[in-house]
Amino acid sequence: MSIVIQPYRPEHESAVQEFNTRLKNGGAASDLVFYRYAMPRWLPQVEDSHLYNEYFVAVDDGVVRGGYALKHQNFLLPDGSIRSIGYYHHPLSEGIVNNSYAVIGSFLLKDAMNRVPLLYCLGMGGYDNPLPKMLVRLGWSHCAFPFYFKVVNPSRFLREMQVLRTSPSRKLVMDFAALTGSGWAALKTFEIAKKLWSPRTRESSVQEVEDFAEWVDSLWQKSRSEYTVSAVRDCETLRLLYPASDKHFTRLRISRGTEDIGWAVVGERRKDAKYGSMRVGSIVDCWASPENTLPVIRAASDALKQNGVDLIVSNQSHRDWCNAFENLGFIKADSNFIFAASKKLGALLEPFEEKKMRMHFTRADGDGLPRNF
């Protein structure tokens, strides 16, 4: 085996298709396929761009045996500097279906670390999966960012939430709760209790906008010092991540009087077997100073409810955003949304246990965009 990892070029596309076919024929999940085209359809690299994707493939005598993607983006770091950080995502190896190529996964990660020493991973499906296990062994700084959900339609939730309906007895209990309304009563009682105990906030207004404009720059500059780590969330960046042409997202501008206090991006998730036939809304991204998290999350939740979703979900890292979700009746559940930072990036985040509480990561910073939110 003579593996060479190189930038993905158009001449590799047919070999990548053959690679994807071998994965499928070997029994890999249907979504485990590498990108069909060498040029990224989302966030391609253009001149002077600070936010872009690039792809790499592992080639063995003309045969593609694996690949990975890097998203380059500017981040605010704890020392106040802005630096380009790499997000390592969609690594695929033929080792998934053929143990002869099991080592390729480590080759891909090593190559990415050599290209971009300041590297992070986010998501990964939980600590039981091969990639996070490898990162823990390598000494990367890591933690799980909380997952939150809020039930909007209790009856549909009880009948359709497949990950909870794992046995005949559970199905029976959940169907009974849905039929009698006891599930609705319990969830609503919980929500009302949370609302009574949640902090009071001044009245705010919400406007749906077609595109982000310069007003978000002042919000970014005003609040960035409240966070230890965050992807840059200025107008230029948001227009690239959430272009006006993308109708899958709803962009919200939250104000108090004449003052902008935050923004949020929400959308309806694509269908997922674990949610049955429910319509699932996601709070994809958000920004505000910590004291204004509550009205922003309330506005985002209300927008999704008005759109008719049955369930609202989100992943958050910052303690004040987490508190806002909990104060608004969201339930914190076990999370498989794992964050890991390379040793060189981790060194900039020390002490990690302290810094992680004020890091701001959302679904948008992992594999949530452009369609997996």
C-alpha positions as CSV (number, residue, x, y, z in Angstrom):
1,M,0.0,0.0,0.0
2,S,1.5,3.3,-1.1
3,I,-1.0,6.0,0.0
4,V,-0.5,9.6,-1.1
5,I,-2.9,12.2,0.3
6,Q,-3.4,15.1,-2.1
7,P,-5.9,17.8,-3.0
8,Y,-9.1,16.5,-4.6
9,R,-9.0,17.4,-8.3
10,P,-11.5,16.8,-11.2
11,E,-9.4,13.9,-12.5
12,H,-10.1,12.1,-9.2
13,E,-13.9,12.3,-9.5
14,S,-14.4,9.0,-11.3
15,A,-12.2,7.2,-8.7
16,V,-14.2,8.8,-5.9
17,Q,-17.4,7.5,-7.4
18,E,-15.8,4.0,-7.5
19,F,-14.8,4.5,-3.9
20,N,-18.3,5.4,-2.9
21,T,-19.7,2.3,-4.7
22,R,-17.3,0.0,-2.8
23,L,-18.4,1.5,0.5
24,K,-22.1,1.0,-0.4
25,N,-21.5,-2.6,-1.7
26,G,-19.5,-3.3,1.5
27,G,-22.5,-2.4,3.7
28,A,-21.7,1.1,4.8
29,A,-24.6,3.4,5.7
30,S,-26.1,5.2,2.7
31,D,-24.9,8.6,3.8
32,L,-21.3,7.5,4.1
33,V,-20.2,8.8,0.7
34,F,-17.5,11.3,-0.3
35,Y,-18.2,14.4,-2.3
36,R,-19.0,13.8,-5.9
37,Y,-17.3,16.9,-7.2
38,A,-13.8,18.2,-6.6
39,M,-14.9,21.8,-6.4
40,P,-17.0,22.4,-3.2
41,R,-20.5,23.4,-4.0
42,W,-20.7,25.0,-0.6
43,L,-18.1,27.6,0.4
44,P,-15.7,27.1,-2.5
45,Q,-12.3,28.9,-2.2
46,V,-12.3,32.3,-3.9
47,E,-9.7,35.0,-3.9
48,D,-9.1,36.6,-0.5
49,S,-11.8,34.5,1.1
50,H,-11.3,33.6,4.8
51,L,-14.2,31.1,4.8
52,Y,-13.9,28.2,2.5
53,N,-13.9,24.4,2.1
54,E,-11.3,22.2,0.5
55,Y,-11.2,18.5,-0.1
56,F,-8.4,15.9,0.0
57,V,-8.3,12.3,-1.2
58,A,-6.1,9.3,-0.2
59,V,-4.8,7.8,-3.5
60,D,-3.3,4.3,-3.8
61,D,-1.8,3.8,-7.3
62,G,-4.7,5.7,-8.9
63,V,-7.4,4.2,-6.6
64,V,-9.1,6.5,-4.0
65,R,-9.2,4.8,-0.6
66,G,-10.4,7.7,1.5
67,G,-10.9,11.4,1.8
68,Y,-11.6,14.3,4.2
69,A,-12.7,17.9,4.1
70,L,-11.3,21.1,5.8
71,K,-13.4,24.2,6.4
72,H,-11.2,27.2,7.1
73,Q,-12.8,30.0,9.1
74,N,-11.7,32.9,11.3
75,F,-12.2,32.5,15.0
76,L,-11.9,34.7,18.1
77,L,-9.5,33.1,20.6
78,P,-9.2,33.7,24.3
79,D,-6.3,36.2,23.9
80,G,-8.6,38.4,21.8
81,S,-6.9,37.6,18.5
82,I,-8.6,36.5,15.3
83,R,-7.0,33.5,13.7
84,S,-7.9,31.0,11.0
85,I,-8.9,27.6,12.4
86,G,-9.5,24.4,10.5
87,Y,-12.6,22.3,11.0
88,Y,-11.9,18.6,10.1
89,H,-15.0,17.0,8.7
90,H,-16.4,14.2,6.6
91,P,-13.4,11.9,6.9
92,L,-14.0,8.6,5.1
93,S,-11.9,5.5,4.8
94,E,-12.2,2.3,3.0
95,G,-11.3,0.8,6.3
96,I,-15.1,1.1,7.1
97,V,-15.7,-2.0,5.0
98,N,-12.3,-3.5,4.6
99,N,-9.9,-4.0,7.5
100,S,-6.9,-4.0,5.1
101,Y,-7.4,-0.2,5.0
102,A,-8.1,0.5,8.6
103,V,-4.9,2.6,9.0
104,I,-6.1,5.2,6.4
105,G,-8.2,7.0,9.0
106,S,-5.1,7.9,11.0
107,F,-3.3,8.9,7.8
108,L,-6.1,11.3,6.9
109,L,-6.1,12.9,10.4
110,K,-2.3,13.2,10.4
111,D,-2.3,14.9,7.0
112,A,-4.9,17.4,8.2
113,M,-2.9,18.2,11.3
114,N,0.2,18.9,9.2
115,R,-1.7,21.2,6.9
116,V,-3.6,23.1,9.7
117,P,-2.2,22.6,13.2
118,L,-5.0,24.7,14.7
119,L,-7.7,22.1,14.1
120,Y,-11.0,21.1,15.7
121,C,-13.7,18.5,15.2
122,L,-17.4,18.9,16.2
123,G,-20.3,16.4,16.2
124,M,-18.9,13.0,15.4
125,G,-21.9,11.0,16.7
126,G,-20.6,10.4,20.3
127,Y,-17.6,9.0,22.1
128,D,-18.2,5.4,21.0
129,N,-17.3,6.2,17.3
130,P,-13.8,5.6,16.0
131,L,-12.8,9.3,15.3
132,P,-13.5,10.6,18.8
133,K,-11.8,7.6,20.3
134,M,-8.7,8.3,18.2
135,L,-8.7,12.0,19.3
136,V,-8.9,11.1,23.0
137,R,-6.0,8.8,22.6
138,L,-4.0,11.5,20.9
139,G,-4.6,13.8,23.8
140,W,-6.9,16.3,22.2
141,S,-8.9,18.6,24.5
142,H,-12.5,17.5,24.4
143,C,-16.0,17.7,25.8
144,A,-19.7,17.1,24.8
145,F,-21.8,20.2,24.1
146,P,-25.3,19.9,25.5
147,F,-28.3,18.9,23.4
148,Y,-31.7,20.6,24.1
149,F,-35.2,19.9,22.9
150,K,-38.6,21.3,23.4
151,V,-41.8,19.4,22.7
152,V,-44.4,21.6,20.8
153,N,-46.9,18.8,20.0
154,P,-46.8,16.3,22.8
155,S,-49.2,13.8,21.1
156,R,-47.1,13.5,18.0
157,F,-43.9,13.4,20.0
158,L,-45.1,10.5,22.1
159,R,-46.3,8.6,19.0
160,E,-43.3,9.4,16.7
161,M,-40.1,9.7,18.8
162,Q,-38.6,6.4,17.7
163,V,-35.5,6.6,19.9
164,L,-37.7,6.4,22.9
165,R,-40.1,3.7,21.6
166,T,-37.5,0.9,21.9
167,S,-39.7,-1.8,23.4
168,P,-43.3,-3.0,23.4
169,S,-43.8,-1.8,26.9
170,R,-42.5,1.7,26.2
171,K,-44.6,2.0,23.1
172,L,-47.7,1.0,25.1
173,V,-47.0,3.6,27.8
174,M,-46.3,6.4,25.3
175,D,-49.4,5.5,23.2
176,F,-51.5,5.6,26.4
177,A,-50.0,9.0,27.4
178,A,-50.8,10.3,23.9
179,L,-54.3,8.9,23.9
180,T,-55.3,10.1,27.4
181,G,-53.6,13.5,27.2
182,S,-51.6,12.7,30.4
183,G,-48.4,13.2,28.4
184,W,-49.6,16.6,27.2
185,A,-50.5,17.6,30.8
186,A,-47.1,16.6,32.2
187,L,-45.1,18.4,29.5
188,K,-47.3,21.5,29.8
189,T,-47.0,21.6,33.6
190,F,-43.2,21.4,33.3
191,E,-43.2,24.2,30.7
192,I,-45.4,26.4,32.8
193,A,-43.3,25.8,35.9
194,K,-40.2,26.8,34.0
195,K,-41.8,29.9,32.7
196,L,-42.9,31.0,36.2
197,W,-39.3,30.6,37.5
198,S,-37.5,32.0,34.5
199,P,-35.9,35.5,34.8
200,R,-38.1,38.4,33.6
201,T,-36.8,40.3,30.6
202,R,-37.7,43.6,29.0
203,E,-40.0,43.5,26.0
204,S,-38.4,43.0,22.7
205,S,-39.5,42.9,19.0
206,V,-38.6,40.4,16.2
207,Q,-38.2,41.0,12.5
208,E,-37.7,38.4,9.9
209,V,-35.0,39.6,7.4
210,E,-34.1,38.3,4.0
211,D,-30.4,38.8,4.5
212,F,-27.9,39.9,7.1
213,A,-26.7,43.5,6.8
214,E,-24.1,45.8,8.6
215,W,-26.2,46.0,11.7
216,V,-24.8,42.6,12.8
217,D,-21.3,44.0,12.8
218,S,-22.0,46.2,15.8
219,L,-23.5,43.3,17.6
220,W,-20.4,41.2,17.0
221,Q,-18.1,44.0,18.1
222,K,-20.2,44.8,21.2
223,S,-20.4,41.2,22.5
224,R,-17.3,39.4,21.4
225,S,-15.4,40.1,24.6
226,E,-18.1,38.1,26.5
227,Y,-16.9,34.9,24.8
228,T,-13.6,33.0,25.1
229,V,-13.9,31.3,21.7
230,S,-16.3,31.9,18.8
231,A,-16.3,31.8,15.0
232,V,-16.4,35.3,13.7
233,R,-20.0,36.3,13.2
234,D,-19.9,39.5,11.2
235,C,-21.9,40.5,8.2
236,E,-19.5,39.2,5.6
237,T,-19.4,35.8,7.3
238,L,-23.1,35.4,7.9
239,R,-23.9,36.3,4.2
240,L,-21.6,33.5,3.2
241,L,-23.1,31.0,5.6
242,Y,-26.8,32.0,5.2
243,P,-27.1,33.7,1.7
244,A,-30.4,35.3,0.9
245,S,-30.8,32.8,-1.9
246,D,-31.0,29.9,0.6
247,K,-34.7,29.7,1.6
248,H,-34.2,26.8,4.0
249,F,-33.3,29.3,6.7
250,T,-35.3,32.0,8.5
251,R,-33.2,34.9,9.8
252,L,-34.4,36.8,12.8
253,R,-33.4,40.3,14.0
254,I,-34.3,40.9,17.6
255,S,-34.5,44.4,19.0
256,R,-35.4,46.4,22.1
257,G,-36.8,49.8,21.1
258,T,-34.3,51.1,18.6
259,E,-31.4,48.9,19.8
260,D,-30.5,45.6,18.1
261,I,-29.9,43.0,20.8
262,G,-29.3,39.8,18.9
263,W,-30.1,37.6,15.9
264,A,-31.0,33.9,15.3
265,V,-31.1,31.5,12.4
266,V,-33.8,28.8,12.4
267,G,-35.0,26.2,10.0
268,E,-36.8,22.9,9.7
269,R,-34.6,19.8,9.7
270,R,-34.6,17.2,7.0
271,K,-36.5,14.0,7.8
272,D,-34.7,11.6,10.1
273,A,-36.0,8.1,11.0
274,K,-35.4,8.7,14.7
275,Y,-38.0,11.5,14.7
276,G,-40.6,9.5,12.8
277,S,-42.9,11.7,10.8
278,M,-42.5,14.7,13.1
279,R,-41.6,18.1,11.8
280,V,-38.5,19.1,13.6
281,G,-37.3,22.7,13.9
282,S,-33.8,23.6,14.7
283,I,-32.3,26.8,16.3
284,V,-29.2,26.6,14.0
285,D,-27.3,29.6,15.1
286,C,-27.6,32.7,17.3
287,W,-25.7,35.6,18.7
288,A,-26.2,38.2,21.5
289,S,-24.5,39.4,24.6
290,P,-25.1,36.9,27.5
291,E,-27.7,39.0,29.2
292,N,-29.8,39.0,26.1
293,T,-29.8,35.3,25.4
294,L,-33.4,34.7,26.7
295,P,-35.3,37.0,24.3
296,V,-33.3,35.7,21.4
297,I,-34.1,32.1,22.1
298,R,-37.7,33.0,22.9
299,A,-38.0,34.7,19.5
300,A,-36.4,31.7,17.7
301,S,-38.7,29.3,19.4
302,D,-41.8,31.3,18.6
303,A,-40.8,31.5,15.0
304,L,-40.5,27.8,14.7
305,K,-43.8,27.2,16.6
306,Q,-45.5,29.6,14.1
307,N,-44.1,27.5,11.3
308,G,-45.9,24.4,12.7
309,V,-43.1,22.2,14.0
310,D,-43.7,19.5,16.5
311,L,-40.3,19.5,18.2
312,I,-37.5,22.1,18.5
313,V,-33.9,21.1,19.0
314,S,-30.5,22.8,19.4
315,N,-26.9,22.3,20.5
316,Q,-25.2,25.0,22.6
317,S,-21.9,25.3,24.4
318,H,-21.9,28.7,26.3
319,R,-23.3,28.4,29.9
320,D,-25.5,31.5,29.5
321,W,-27.1,30.2,26.3
322,C,-27.6,26.9,28.0
323,N,-29.3,28.6,31.0
324,A,-31.6,30.5,28.6
325,F,-32.7,27.3,27.0
326,E,-33.4,25.6,30.3
327,N,-35.3,28.7,31.6
328,L,-37.5,28.6,28.6
329,G,-38.5,25.0,29.2
330,F,-36.1,23.1,27.0
331,I,-35.0,19.7,28.2
332,K,-31.3,18.8,28.4
333,A,-30.6,15.4,27.0
334,D,-27.6,13.1,26.4
335,S,-25.5,14.6,23.7
336,N,-23.4,13.0,20.9
337,F,-22.2,16.5,19.8
338,I,-18.5,16.1,20.7
339,F,-16.0,19.0,20.5
340,A,-12.3,18.2,20.2
341,A,-9.3,20.6,19.8
342,S,-5.9,19.6,18.5
343,K,-3.0,19.9,20.9
344,K,-1.8,23.2,19.4
345,L,-5.3,24.6,19.5
346,G,-6.0,23.2,22.9
347,A,-2.9,24.9,24.2
348,L,-4.5,28.2,23.3
349,L,-7.7,27.2,25.2
350,E,-6.0,26.5,28.6
351,P,-7.3,26.1,31.2
352,F,-9.8,24.2,29.1
353,E,-12.2,23.3,31.9
354,E,-12.6,27.0,32.6
355,K,-12.6,28.4,29.1
356,K,-15.1,25.8,27.7
357,M,-17.9,27.3,29.8
358,R,-17.8,30.5,27.7
359,M,-17.1,29.1,24.3
360,H,-19.8,29.7,21.7
361,F,-20.4,26.8,19.4
362,T,-23.7,25.9,17.7
363,R,-24.8,23.4,15.0
364,A,-23.5,25.9,12.5
365,D,-20.0,25.3,13.6
366,G,-20.1,21.6,13.0
367,D,-21.6,19.5,10.3
368,G,-25.0,21.3,10.6
369,L,-24.5,23.4,7.5
370,P,-25.7,23.6,4.9
371,R,-28.4,21.0,5.2
372,N,-27.7,18.8,8.3
373,F,-29.1,21.2,11.0
